[in-house]
């Protein structure tokens, strides 16, 4: 859409310049100045559109990177929980958002519940652990 407007503006400036070709030198100079101004405006708008596109791409890649990091953290925490014989990785749900890990589910004892927190905290990239595990009776 923006590119179409920019193209139409440039074409309009060119047509105006051509229409004034039969005019006096002063009129021709005015037309050249107007054309130059229009071209500068088009160039400025094109640069802005390019910068906006670049910023959007950077933001998108950052968001994708954050999601991949969270997925790696989640997988690593689950792997650590699975290694512990006192914990059942199948009974513990791990969610990660911006490095913040939430543990939900059940643990067989208070000690196992606390061990789950310790294991999660020791995973690279974890910024905090919200242990919502309940102890089975």
C-alpha positions as CSV (number, residue, x, y, z in Angstrom):
1,X,0.0,0.0,0.0
2,X,2.7,2.5,1.0
3,X,4.8,1.5,-2.0
4,X,1.9,2.2,-4.3
5,X,1.4,5.7,-2.8
6,X,5.1,6.4,-3.1
7,X,5.0,5.3,-6.8
8,X,2.0,7.4,-7.5
9,X,3.6,10.5,-5.9
10,X,6.7,10.1,-8.0
11,X,4.7,9.6,-11.2
12,X,2.6,12.7,-10.4
13,X,5.7,14.8,-9.9
14,X,7.2,13.5,-13.2
15,X,3.9,14.3,-15.0
16,X,3.9,17.8,-13.5
17,X,7.5,18.3,-14.5
18,X,6.7,17.2,-18.1
19,X,3.7,19.5,-18.3
20,X,5.8,22.5,-17.4
21,X,8.4,21.7,-20.0
22,X,6.9,24.2,-22.4
23,X,6.9,27.0,-19.8
24,X,9.5,29.7,-19.1
25,X,12.9,29.0,-17.6
26,X,11.7,30.3,-14.2
27,X,8.6,28.0,-14.4
28,X,10.9,25.1,-15.5
29,X,13.2,25.8,-12.5
30,X,10.2,25.8,-10.2
31,X,9.1,22.5,-11.7
32,X,12.5,21.0,-11.2
33,X,12.6,22.2,-7.6
34,X,9.1,20.7,-7.0
35,X,10.2,17.5,-8.7
36,X,13.3,17.4,-6.5
37,X,11.3,18.0,-3.4
38,X,8.8,15.3,-4.3
39,X,11.7,12.9,-5.0
40,X,13.2,13.7,-1.7
41,X,9.9,13.1,0.0
42,X,9.5,9.8,-1.8
43,X,13.0,8.7,-0.8
44,X,12.4,9.7,2.8
45,X,9.2,7.8,2.9
46,X,10.8,4.7,1.3
47,X,13.6,4.8,3.9
48,X,11.0,5.0,6.7
49,X,9.1,2.1,5.2
50,X,12.4,0.1,5.0
51,X,13.3,1.0,8.6
52,X,9.8,0.0,9.8
53,X,10.1,-3.4,8.0
54,X,13.6,-3.9,9.5
55,X,12.3,-3.1,13.0
56,X,9.3,-5.5,12.5
57,X,11.7,-8.3,11.4
58,X,14.0,-7.7,14.4
59,X,11.0,-7.8,16.8
60,X,9.7,-10.9,15.3
61,X,13.0,-12.7,15.4
62,X,13.4,-11.6,19.1
63,X,10.0,-13.1,19.9
64,X,10.9,-16.3,18.1
65,X,14.2,-16.4,20.0
66,X,12.4,-16.0,23.3
67,X,10.0,-18.8,22.5
68,X,12.8,-21.1,21.5
69,X,14.8,-20.2,24.7
70,X,11.6,-21.0,26.8
71,X,11.1,-24.3,25.0
72,X,14.8,-25.3,25.7
73,X,14.4,-24.3,29.4
74,X,11.1,-26.3,29.6
75,X,12.7,-29.4,28.0
76,X,15.8,-29.1,30.2
77,X,13.8,-28.8,33.4
78,X,11.7,-31.9,32.4
79,X,14.8,-33.8,31.7
80,X,16.2,-33.0,35.2
81,X,12.9,-34.0,36.8
82,X,12.9,-37.3,34.9
83,X,16.4,-38.1,36.2
84,X,15.3,-37.9,39.8
85,X,13.9,-41.2,41.0
86,X,11.7,-39.4,43.7
87,X,9.9,-37.3,41.1
88,X,7.6,-38.3,38.3
89,X,8.1,-36.1,35.2
90,X,4.8,-37.4,34.0
91,X,3.0,-35.9,37.0
92,X,4.7,-32.5,36.8
93,X,3.7,-29.9,34.2
94,X,6.5,-27.4,33.4
95,X,5.6,-24.0,31.8
96,X,8.2,-21.4,31.0
97,X,7.7,-17.7,30.1
98,X,10.7,-15.4,29.7
99,X,12.8,-17.7,31.9
100,X,10.2,-17.9,34.6
101,X,9.3,-21.6,35.3
102,X,6.0,-22.7,36.8
103,X,5.8,-26.3,38.2
104,X,2.3,-27.7,38.5
105,X,1.2,-31.2,39.5
106,X,2.0,-33.5,42.4
107,X,5.1,-34.6,44.3
108,X,5.3,-37.7,46.6
109,X,6.7,-35.7,49.5
110,X,7.7,-32.2,50.8
111,X,11.4,-33.1,50.2
112,X,10.6,-34.1,46.6
113,X,8.7,-30.9,46.1
114,X,11.6,-28.9,47.2
115,X,14.0,-31.0,45.1
116,X,11.9,-30.1,42.1
117,X,12.5,-26.4,42.8
118,X,16.2,-26.9,43.2
119,X,16.5,-28.9,40.0
120,X,14.6,-26.2,38.0
121,X,16.6,-23.4,39.5
122,X,19.8,-25.0,38.4
123,X,18.8,-25.1,34.7
124,X,20.6,-22.5,32.6
125,X,18.3,-19.6,31.7
126,X,15.9,-20.0,34.6
127,X,15.2,-16.7,36.3
128,X,12.7,-17.8,38.8
129,X,10.7,-20.9,39.8
130,X,7.0,-20.8,40.9
131,X,6.5,-24.2,42.6
132,X,2.8,-25.0,42.7
133,X,3.3,-28.7,43.3
134,X,1.0,-30.3,45.8
135,X,2.2,-33.1,48.1
136,X,0.3,-36.4,47.6
137,X,-1.3,-37.8,50.6
